Amino acid sequence: MQQAQLAKAYGKVFDAPGVVNGSARVRFVGVWPTGNVGVKRETDPDSFGPLTVSPEKAQSLMQAIERRYPAK
């Protein structure tokens, strides 16, 4: 995935079941240097820190980002 796609997706909410237990809609907050992905539940307030999920668990989120912001 290209950096421009990730930049456009930052802070946006995506339908990504299975990324966070109990929530099918998650807010993308970045990819850490380790490759893990930072997310928040759609309903989490801004004062809550992001959750870190593995790239494997975040696969549905990354696919949703690809669909919304296709690589050029």
Contacts in CASP RR format, 6 or more apart in sequence:
PFRMAT RR
TARGET T0000
AUTHOR 0000-0000-0000
METHOD contacts of the structure
MODEL  1
MQQAQLAKAYGKVFDAPGVVNGSARVRFVGVWPTGNVGVKRETDPDSFGP
LTVSPEKAQSLMQAIERRYPAK
1 62 0 8 1.000
1 65 0 8 1.000
1 66 0 8 1.000
1 71 0 8 1.000
2 71 0 8 1.000
4 69 0 8 1.000
4 72 0 8 1.000
5 65 0 8 1.000
5 66 0 8 1.000
5 69 0 8 1.000
5 70 0 8 1.000
5 71 0 8 1.000
6 28 0 8 1.000
6 30 0 8 1.000
6 31 0 8 1.000
6 65 0 8 1.000
8 69 0 8 1.000
9 28 0 8 1.000
9 65 0 8 1.000
9 68 0 8 1.000
9 69 0 8 1.000
10 28 0 8 1.000
10 29 0 8 1.000
10 30 0 8 1.000
11 27 0 8 1.000
11 28 0 8 1.000
11 29 0 8 1.000
12 27 0 8 1.000
12 28 0 8 1.000
12 68 0 8 1.000
13 25 0 8 1.000
13 26 0 8 1.000
13 27 0 8 1.000
13 42 0 8 1.000
14 25 0 8 1.000
14 26 0 8 1.000
14 27 0 8 1.000
14 28 0 8 1.000
14 61 0 8 1.000
14 64 0 8 1.000
14 65 0 8 1.000
14 68 0 8 1.000
15 24 0 8 1.000
15 25 0 8 1.000
15 64 0 8 1.000
16 24 0 8 1.000
16 25 0 8 1.000
16 26 0 8 1.000
16 58 0 8 1.000
16 60 0 8 1.000
16 61 0 8 1.000
16 63 0 8 1.000
16 64 0 8 1.000
17 24 0 8 1.000
17 60 0 8 1.000
18 24 0 8 1.000
18 57 0 8 1.000
18 60 0 8 1.000
19 26 0 8 1.000
19 39 0 8 1.000
19 53 0 8 1.000
19 57 0 8 1.000
19 58 0 8 1.000
19 60 0 8 1.000
19 61 0 8 1.000
20 26 0 8 1.000
20 39 0 8 1.000
20 41 0 8 1.000
20 51 0 8 1.000
20 53 0 8 1.000
22 41 0 8 1.000
23 41 0 8 1.000
23 42 0 8 1.000
23 43 0 8 1.000
25 41 0 8 1.000
25 42 0 8 1.000
26 39 0 8 1.000
26 40 0 8 1.000
26 41 0 8 1.000
26 42 0 8 1.000
26 61 0 8 1.000
27 39 0 8 1.000
27 40 0 8 1.000
27 41 0 8 1.000
27 42 0 8 1.000
27 44 0 8 1.000
28 37 0 8 1.000
28 38 0 8 1.000
28 39 0 8 1.000
28 61 0 8 1.000
28 65 0 8 1.000
29 38 0 8 1.000
29 39 0 8 1.000
29 40 0 8 1.000
29 50 0 8 1.000
30 37 0 8 1.000
30 38 0 8 1.000
30 50 0 8 1.000
31 37 0 8 1.000
31 38 0 8 1.000
32 38 0 8 1.000
32 52 0 8 1.000
35 55 0 8 1.000
36 52 0 8 1.000
36 53 0 8 1.000
36 54 0 8 1.000
36 55 0 8 1.000
36 58 0 8 1.000
37 52 0 8 1.000
37 53 0 8 1.000
37 54 0 8 1.000
37 55 0 8 1.000
37 57 0 8 1.000
37 58 0 8 1.000
37 61 0 8 1.000
37 62 0 8 1.000
38 50 0 8 1.000
38 51 0 8 1.000
38 52 0 8 1.000
38 53 0 8 1.000
38 58 0 8 1.000
39 50 0 8 1.000
39 51 0 8 1.000
39 53 0 8 1.000
39 58 0 8 1.000
39 61 0 8 1.000
40 48 0 8 1.000
40 49 0 8 1.000
40 50 0 8 1.000
40 51 0 8 1.000
41 51 0 8 1.000
55 62 0 8 1.000
END
